[in-house]
Amino acid sequence: NTYQNLLAELDESTLREMTLTHQIQNLTTLVSSMSAESDAMMNQVDALTEQLADSRSDFHFVHNRNLELDKNCSSLAGRIESLQEELAGREGSVSAVLESKAEDERAIAQLRVELR
């Protein structure tokens, strides 16, 4: 009877060992799968980090170009305003010269009439 009890206990222990071995194999497979998944996610994180760095670099490049463009536009607007003021001044001078020329031509015409 004791022998049969020992055999039954041995069978139970063997069954428990097989169950535990199977669970360990399942856990080992799960750990391996999760490790591969973790590696893939780390690769994605690395790629996204690189894309983020590139995007930041592109943003700063465009931002700096926009600042330069704004500065150039402000400078150009100032130059245009200066040229418009200069043009207005010259238009006044041209008007004065044309008026003086017209007066001179009238005087010359009157002198010609007097000389005849």
Beta strands, then each sheet from edge to edge (+ up, - down):
end
